[in-house]
């Protein structure tokens, strides 16, 4: 196994950086062991939610016979972890695009193999990240002094990547039994790094966000990005070792593709946009989709949004979809804080058939009132937003991965400094607002959506222009790039 922490794109790491990276790996070995010498049998199992949607099968590392063989001709692995909802959402876009292009998508969540060192290492880091995210929403001092700097500059440092590369050596064994010539799309850097350490031949590293950080580097893979700003930043490894001018990434290691968006949303974009404009023209209730992120944070902002819109909901001028993901406690707290909410709401709780039926009917029928969605299953929790997005008018979200989706967006305050650049990108392309960094500015923007006759239709027209320019075709291009690597025998 090559040591990918000593040198990154020709930039040598200092001895103290390499030593720190080695210590990081040893720390996890002491906590969780090193199971590289043990068998890691790979088995395909059904995915009950994404399977019917676009033919996804799960890759499991577990005992038992593998009754279904891997499709080594058209198979493509989407390697991911659950860290918030964003990386899962990118994975769904890749799987959807792969299915639309005639390939067989395999879902490989490295955080779902509980008996492995891999999952224990990822789980520990995920727990730490989630804790930091929650604390940052409760403590302004922690957010200003710790969380924002870590997410903005800490993860940007090249030395951070060196430690991740050493830790990825402990993650790699889960790929041991996977056919090495099946392309892998990593929608988080750790699956991409692990796949390379394990000897997978064709690896694409689908980078999120619009703020270049060394955290996302997996040398040996093809790095794809959603924005030209990210392409330039990654090409020169901008600011990843202070003011030092670094050796750049090779041109063939980096590819601009556009936004990672599900096939179902791209294919129906014109029809869904026309429906939005028709509802607006006929002054039907404006539909706001509020989606709570994976950390269950920002409840206070969502509560303010709901309070502001309640009068409009009662008068039939607005309608709300509220998806709390798999955080039912968030809904319970909202109901407790806003007494009228329960009486005005219809709950669609843990009933996937009901959620699907509502999302389908909302495409053609009128919607009034407030509709709340919660699902225990993580796939349902995340994908419900994708289903509801087609019939909503405005998506209310922090500027994370949803910043790149083709629907009018109102951006509330970010979690982590890196996310602000998603809002900047969306505002420049005209399909989202500026980041509203406090409640008063969020409510001001809500008022404009409800009352202004320019803002909303302008966003809709910009979405149509962006679609014509291919801005939302990123997921297709990533899949095509992965399969082209295999066709051409690239390593």
N, C-alpha and C positions, 0 to 999 in steps of 0.2 A: 504494500500500500504506500503510494507516494506521499511524502510530507508536503502538503499544500499550504502549510503555514509559514514556511521559511521564506518564500518569495511569492509575490502576488503581481502578476503581469510584469515581471522583470524588476519589480521594486523589492529589494531585499529588506527583510524585517530585522530590526536590531536584536541583538542577543537577549536583552531583557524582555522583548516582546515574545520571542520564541519560548523563552523560559516560562513566561506567564501563561502562554497557550498550553504548554505541556502540563503545567500545574493544574489548569482548568480541567483537562482531561483526567488527570489522576484523582482530582477531587471527586469527580463523578464515578470513577471506578471504585473508590473507597465506599461511596454511598450505595451504588447499585450493581457493582461487579462489571465484568466484561464477558459477555456471552458469545464472543466471536467464534469460539471453537465449538459451540453447540449447533445442532441443526435448526434451521429456520424454514420449515416447509411452507411453501406458498400455495394457497388454495383459493379458488374462485367461488364466491357465494352471491346470492341474489341481493340486490338493493331494492327494497320494496317501494321506495319513493321515487328515486331517480331512474330505476329500471324501466317502469312503464313510460316515463317522460321521454327518455332518450337512450334506452338500451344499456344503461350502466350496470356493470357487475363490480362487486367489491373484491379487492385482493386482501385476503386474510393470511396472517402468519400464525398457523395453528396446526395441531395434529389432525390426522384424518386423511382419507384418500381424496385426491383431487379429481372428482368425477368429470369436471368440465376442463378440457385442455385450453391453454392460452392460444389465441389466434395470432400466430407469429407473422402473418401476412398483413392483416388490417388492424391488429390490436395496437392500442396506444394507452400508456399508463399516465394518469393524472395523479402525480404525487403531491400530497398536501398534509397539512396539520390543521387542527382547529386552534387558532389563536385569534380570538374575536371571530366575527362572522366574515370578514373581508376575504380571507384566503379561501374559505369554503366557497364564497360567491364567485371568485375567479375560477375555481375548479369547475363549478357548475357551468360557467360560460364555455370553458374548454371542452367539457364533455358534450355539451349541447352542440357546439360547432363540429366536433369530431363526428358525432352521429349524423348531423346534417350532410357532412361531406362523404358519408358512406363508410366510416371507420368504426371500430369497436372500442368504446372507451372503458377503461378499467380504473376504478377509484381506489387509490392506495393511500389511506390515512395513516401516517406513521405514528400518530398519537392514539392508535386504537388497538395496539397489540400489548395487552397489559402485563404479560409475563416476560417481556423483553427489556433489555437494558435501554434499547432505543426509546420506547414509550416512557420509561421512567425518567430518562434524561430530559426529553421534550416536555413531559408533564411538569417536572420541577421548574423549568424555565417559564412555562406557560402560566403556572400558578403565580410565580413571582411577577410576571408582566401584568396579569389581571389584578393582583393586589395593588401594584403601583398605579394602575389606571383608576381603580376605585378611590384610592387615597387622594389622587390628584384632583378628583371632583369634590372632595370634602375639605381639602386644605389648600388655600391659595399659596401659602408659603412653600409647601412641598411641591406644588405644581411649578411655581416660578423658579425655585432653587434646584430642584432635582428632576422632575418629570419632563418638563419642556426641554431643558438642556440635554438630557439623555436622549430623547427622541429626535432631537434636532441636530446636535453636534456629536454626542457620544457614539451613536450608531453610525455616524458618518466616517469615523476614523478607520484607517486601514488596519490598525492594530486590532480592532474589534473583530475584523474578518479572520485574522490569524487564529484567534481563540475558537471561533466558530468552526473553522476547518479542522482543528484537532478534535473538538467535541463530535464532529460529524463522523469521525472514524468509529465511534461507538454506536452510531446510528446505522451505518452501512450494512451490517449483517442481515437486516431484514430483506435485503435484495438478493441474498445468496441463492435462493431457489427460483428466482424470476429469470426467464429467458433473456439473455443479455442483448439480443438484437431487437427487442421491442422498444420503440422510442418512449422516452419519459419527458413529460412536461411537469416541472416543479413549479407549483404556485406559491411556494414559500422556499426560501433559499436552502433550508436544511434538507428537504427531500432531494433537491438538485445536487447539493454537495455530497450527500450520502450515496446517491446513485452513481456519481463519478468515482467515489472511493470504492464502490462495489464492482466497478468494471462495466457498468452499463454503457453501451457504445454511443447512443444518440440521446443527448440530454439537452432540453431547452429549459432555461431559467426565466420564467415569466415574472418580471419585476413589477411590483405594484407602485402606486403613488407617483408623485411628480417632484420628488426631492431626492436627488442622487445620494445614496449612502453606501459605504463599503459593506455594511451589513448584508446587502443583497448580492454580493459578488460570489460566483461559483466558477472559478477559472476552469476551463475545459468544456464548459457548456456554451450554447448560444444564448446570449442575454437578449430578451425582447423588452421593449419599453413602449409606453403608451403616448409619450409626448416628445416633441423635438427638444424641449428643455432638458428632459431626462437623458436623451441621446447625447447631447453635447456634454452634459455634466459627467456622465459615465465614461464617455470616450477619453476625456482627459483626467479622469479620477479627481474631479474638481474639489479642492479643499479637503481631501481625505487624509492629508498629512500636513495640516496647517497651511502655511504659505508656500511650502515646497512644490516645485514643478515636478510632477511625477512622470514616469514613462507611461504613455497612453495605452489603453486597451487596443488590441489589434482590430482593424475595421471589420474583419469577418467574425468577431466575437460578439457583435452588437447589431441589433436590428430594430428599427422603428416600425411598429405595426399598426398603431392606432389603438382605440379603446377595446378592452376585453368585454364583450357583450354577448349574451346568449342569442342563439339563432332565432328563437321564438320572438324575441323582442325586436331584432333587426328586421326579420322577414315581415312582421306586421306593423312596422313603424309608421308607414304612410297612413294606413287605415286607422291606427290608434290616434295619431295626431289629428287627422280629419275629425274624428269623433270628439276630441277635446275642443277643437275650434268650433264645432257645431254646438256643443253644450254651452260654450262661452257666448256664442252669438245669440242663443235663445235664452240666456240668463238662467240656466239650470244650476242647481247647487254645485259649487266648485268643490271638487273632491280632493281632500288633503290626506296623504298617506304619511303617517308618523311611524318611523321604524326605529326601535331601540337597539343599540349595538350590543355586541357580544358580552361586554362587561356590565350591562345593565345600568350604564351611567347616564347622566344628564336628565334624570327624571324631573328635576325641578324646572328645566326649560320646557320640557314637554307639558308639564302641568300648566305653565303659563300660557302656552299655545292653546291648550284645550279650553282654559278659562276664557281666553280672548275670543275663541270661535264659538263658544256655546250659544250666545245670542243669535248668531247667524245660522247655526244649526237649527235652533228652535223656530226660526222664521223661514226655514227652507232655502236659505241662500248658500249654505255650505253643508258638506257631509264629511265625516271623518272615518278613515280606516286607521286603526291603531294596532300595529303588530309588535308585541312585546317579546317575540322570539320564544325562547324557552325559559323566560323569567316571569313566571306568573306573579311573583311577589311584587313586581313593578306595577302590574295592573291593580293588585289589591291595595297598594299604597296610593295609587292615583284615585281610586274610588273612595278611599278614606279621606283624602285631602280635598276632593271635589264632590260634595254630596249629591249634586244633581246628575253626576255622570252615570251612575248605575241605571237610573230610570230611563235615560235616553239611549242606552246602549243595548245592542244585540250582541251576545257573545258567541264566538265560533271557537270553542275551546276543545282542543285535542280531538277534533273530528276532521280528518283530512278530506274525506269525501265532501263534507259540508263546505269546507274552505274552497275546494276546487269548484264546487257547484256555484258558490257565490261569485268567485272570480270570473267564471265563464258567463254567468247571467249578467254581471255588471257591465260587460262589454256592449250589451245591446239594450239593457233595461235601465230605468231611472233608479237612482240610489238616494236615500235620505237617511238622516239620523247618524248614529255612531256605531261602528262595527269593530269589535275587538277580537284579536286573534292571538292565540297562544297554543303552542304545541310542545310536548315533551321531547319528541323526536327531533334531533338536531337538523336533519335534512328538511323536515317539514317546517321547522322554525325559520330556517334561512330561505327556503324556496318559496314560502308563502309571500314574501315581499316581491319576488319576481313575478308571481302570478297576479298579485294585486296591482303591480306597477302599470300593467297594460291599460287598466281602466281608471287609474287615478288621473288627476289633473296636475297636482303639485306634490312632489316628494319632499318631505321635511326630514333632513338628515344632517349629520356632521359630514364634513368634506373628506370622507375616506374613500373606499373603493366605489361606493355608490355615486361619487362625483362624476364618474365616467359614463353613467348610464343615460340613454336618450329619452329623458323625460324632464319637464321643467322642474327645477330644484331650488328649494330654499335652504341655504346652509346655516345651521346653527353653529355654536362655538365648537371648535375642534377639541380633540383629545390628543395631545402631542403636537409639537411644533411642525413636524413634517407634513401634517394633513392640510395646513393652510394653503399649500401650493396646489392642491386639488381644486379648491374654490377659485383661486386665481386663474387656473387653466379654464375652468368651466365658464367663468365670467367673460374671459377673452373670446371664447367660442360661442358665447351667447345663449347657452342652454342651462345656466344656473346663476344664482345671485352671488354677490360678494359674501364673504363669511360674516355673519352677524354675531359679533363677539359678546353681546350681552342681551338681556331680555328686551329692553326698550327698542333696540334696533331690529330684533327678531319680529316684534309686534308691528313695527313700522313697515317691514317688508310684507308681513301678512296683510296689512291694510291695503298696500299697493296691489297685491294679487287679487284681493276681493273687490277693490273699487276702481283701480286704474284700468283704462281701456287699451293701454299700449304694452305694458310689461309682459303680460302672459302671451298674447298672440305673437309678439316679437320672438319670444323664446321658442314657440312652436315652429315658426318659420325658420329660425336658425337651425333647429333640429333637422328639418327637411333638407336644408342646404348642406349641413354636415353629413347627413346620410348620403347625399348625392356625391360628396367628395370622398366617401369611403372612410370617414373618421371612425365609424363604429364597427369596422370589419376586423379589428385586431385579433379576436379569438380564431376566426377562420385562418388568418395569416400565420398565427402561431402553430396551429395544427399542420398547415401545409408545410411550414418550415421544418417541423419535426419529421414529417414523412419524407421530405426532400433529403434530409440528412441520411436517412436510411437508404433511399434510392441511390444516392450518390456515394454511399459508403463513407461519409464523413465521420470523423472521430472528434 
